[in-house]
Every structure is written in structure tokens, then in C-alpha cells.
Amino acid sequence: MNVIELTGVSKTHTGSLASGGSRGSSHGASPVTALHSVTLGVSAGEFAAITGPSGSGKSTLLAIAGTLERPSAGTVRLAGQETDRLPDRELCAIRAAAIGFVFQQFHLVPWLTAVDNVATALLYRGMPAGRRRRAATDALADVGLAHRVGHRPAELSGGECQRVAIARAMVGQPAALLADEPTGSLDTAAGQGVLGILADLNSRGTTVIVVTHDPHVAALAGRVIRLRDGHVVADGGAA
């Protein structure tokens, strides 16, 4: 079964996104098509890397696959359900249950401890505070941070902050983890630690999709999807 399935997906940016400028500075900007009729599916348990040069549409593809953006054309199915006509509230609920997200920037709340940052991912599930905190503590232990639960982001290294972000993404036990350049701001040792966690999650059944420029990251994946100018130009085995 495909966890995520895209059929004929295109994405065209208009206005400030097309021009690369700020809001209000894009008068006369021509539309820019970031993706051209992309069709692909990612099945349960896969580890897939999305690669390609800057501007090739990698992050746009990941955002649409995770339903953070809606396509201009085509269909996106998440856990077998077509998402294109769903109202935002219902789409958010499906996304929260099915997908965890990790980005190059950690997006941690600076005044919250590691355990409270992770627990925020469970706020809208109707779970009592004590259960949220226990689940967050367990998730931090899974990424090797049982000894850092009470530390705030400023007291953690970059690699530790990214581990907190992974714990936050996985605390709700989603079927898939989508990561956009998760090692891009880390040194080599910290990056290797993060990759080890992603590989371990995948070995335990989590579908992992990673956008990356790094050939070492792509080499870990069982499948590499290569983009150029918004087109899938290769889709096959490991790099």
C-alpha cells in the first residue's frame, strides 16, 4: 500500500512566490511552475531520498506530498484517502495522524524544555497532560536524549535540537516521516547521528522521505527520486 501517492501533480507559483520578492513587490511577475505533472507513490516502509539541484522542486514536492501545500493540478492521496477536496480542518487531522515533519531549521519553542517541545505535537489529540509528557519523555529516550529532557533549545547542541525535532515528529507514531535537509545545518558527527536515527526508524517500519543535496544521505536510501526543473528525471535504487 502506498502511504503517499501523487498523480499528475503540478504546482504553479504566482505573485511574490514566483518573483522571489516580498509581498507587494511582485507586480507583473510571471507564474513559475515548480512541478510538472509528477506521478509517484511511496509505499509503507520505504526509505526514499529526493535529490536534485537547487530550484528543481524538491521542497515543493515534499510539501505537497505532506499536504502542507495543495497542488495546482493533480491528485494527492494520503494513507489511501484523496485529499484535494477535503476542508482544511479534516485535512489537518489526517496529516497529523499520518505524517511527521522535520526541517533543516528545528522550529523549537525557545522557552520550552525539550520534553515540552515534543509534547506540543500531542496538544490537539485530547490526551491528558500527564500522558502527553510521558509519551514525549519516551520519544526523547528513543532518540538518545533521556538525559536532556529538561533542557531548553539554547542549552542543546544543533544535533540535539534536531533530535528533539525528530522526537516531536514521531511522538504521535505517524506512518511516515518527511524530512527537508535534516542534516543541512549540522556538522558531520551530528549529521551522522541524525541519519542513524532515521535509519533506525525506517528499520522499525516508519516510511522515511528525505530531501537532500548530500550524496551520503541519499546513499542510505533504498530509493532515489531525482528532480530537475520540476520533472522527475530518475526514480530507482540507491545512489
Residue pairs with C-beta under 8 A, 6 or more apart in sequence:
1 43
1 44
1 80
2 41
2 42
2 43
2 44
2 77
2 80
3 42
3 43
3 44
3 78
3 79
3 98
3 175
3 176
3 207
4 41
4 42
4 65
4 66
4 76
4 77
4 78
4 176
4 207
4 209
5 40
5 41
5 42
5 75
5 76
5 77
6 38
6 39
6 40
6 41
6 61
6 64
6 65
6 71
6 74
6 75
6 76
6 77
7 39
7 74
7 75
7 76
7 77
8 37
8 38
8 39
8 73
8 74
8 75
9 35
9 37
9 38
9 39
9 64
9 71
9 73
9 74
9 75
9 76
10 33
10 35
10 36
10 37
10 38
10 71
10 72
10 73
10 74
11 33
11 34
11 35
11 57
11 60
11 64
11 69
11 71
11 72
11 230
12 31
12 32
12 33
12 34
12 72
13 31
13 32
13 33
13 34
14 29
14 31
14 32
15 23
15 26
15 29
16 22
16 23
16 24
16 25
16 26
16 29
17 32
18 26
18 29
18 30
18 31
18 32
19 25
19 26
19 29
21 29
33 230
34 57
34 60
34 230
35 57
35 60
35 61
35 64
35 71
35 230
36 229
36 230
36 231
37 73
37 74
38 61
38 74
38 230
38 231
38 232
39 74
39 232
40 225
40 232
40 235
42 48
42 65
42 176
42 207
42 209
43 207
44 175
44 205
44 207
45 202
45 205
45 206
45 207
46 207
46 208
46 209
46 222
46 223
47 198
47 199
47 202
47 207
47 208
47 210
47 220
47 221
47 222
47 223
48 208
48 209
48 210
48 221
48 222
48 223
48 224
48 225
49 209
49 210
49 211
49 212
49 217
49 218
49 220
49 221
49 223
49 224
49 225
49 239
50 58
50 61
50 62
50 209
50 210
50 211
50 212
50 225
50 227
51 58
51 211
51 212
51 213
51 218
51 224
51 225
51 226
51 227
51 239
52 58
52 226
52 227
52 228
52 233
53 228
54 213
55 229
56 227
56 228
56 229
56 230
57 227
57 229
57 230
58 180
58 211
58 227
59 180
59 211
60 69
60 230
61 211
61 227
62 178
62 180
62 209
62 211
63 69
64 70
64 71
64 76
65 76
65 178
65 209
66 95
66 99
66 101
66 178
67 76
67 78
67 83
67 91
67 94
67 95
67 99
68 95
68 101
70 76
70 84
71 84
75 82
75 84
76 82
76 83
76 84
77 83
78 94
78 95
78 98
78 99
79 94
79 97
79 98
79 175
81 94
83 91
83 94
86 94
96 124
96 125
96 172
96 174
97 172
97 174
98 174
98 175
98 176
99 174
99 175
99 176
99 177
99 178
100 121
100 168
100 169
100 170
100 172
100 174
100 176
100 177
100 178
101 169
101 177
101 178
101 179
101 180
102 162
102 165
102 166
102 169
102 177
102 178
102 179
102 180
102 182
103 165
103 179
103 180
103 181
103 182
104 180
104 181
104 182
104 184
104 185
105 185
106 153
106 158
106 161
106 162
106 164
106 165
107 165
108 117
108 153
108 161
108 164
108 165
108 168
109 116
109 117
109 120
109 153
110 152
110 153
110 154
111 152
112 120
112 152
113 149
113 150
113 151
113 152
114 140
114 145
114 148
114 149
114 150
114 151
114 152
114 153
114 156
114 160
114 164
114 167
115 133
115 136
115 137
115 140
115 149
115 150
116 133
116 136
117 153
117 164
117 168
118 136
118 139
118 140
118 164
118 167
118 168
118 171
119 129
119 132
119 133
119 135
119 136
119 171
120 168
121 168
121 169
121 171
121 172
122 132
122 135
122 136
122 171
122 172
123 132
125 172
127 135
135 171
136 149
136 167
136 168
136 171
137 146
137 149
139 167
139 168
139 170
139 171
140 146
140 148
140 149
140 163
140 164
140 167
142 167
142 170
143 163
143 164
143 166
143 167
143 197
144 163
144 193
144 197
145 160
145 163
145 164
145 167
148 156
148 160
151 160
153 161
153 164
156 164
157 190
158 185
158 186
158 187
158 190
159 186
159 187
159 189
159 190
159 191
159 193
159 194
162 182
162 183
162 186
162 190
162 194
163 193
163 194
163 197
166 177
166 182
166 194
166 197
166 198
166 201
169 177
170 177
170 201
170 206
174 206
175 206
175 207
176 206
176 207
176 208
176 209
177 198
177 201
177 206
177 207
177 208
177 209
178 209
178 210
179 198
179 208
179 209
179 210
179 211
180 210
180 211
181 211
181 212
181 213
182 194
182 198
182 210
183 190
183 191
183 194
183 195
183 212
183 214
183 217
184 212
184 213
184 214
186 194
191 214
195 216
195 217
195 220
198 208
198 210
198 220
199 220
201 208
202 208
208 221
210 217
210 221
212 218
215 239
218 224
218 238
218 239
219 238
219 239
220 238
221 238
221 239
222 237
222 238
223 235
223 236
223 237
223 238
224 234
224 235
224 236
224 237
224 238
224 239
225 232
225 234
225 235
226 232
226 233
226 234
226 235
227 233
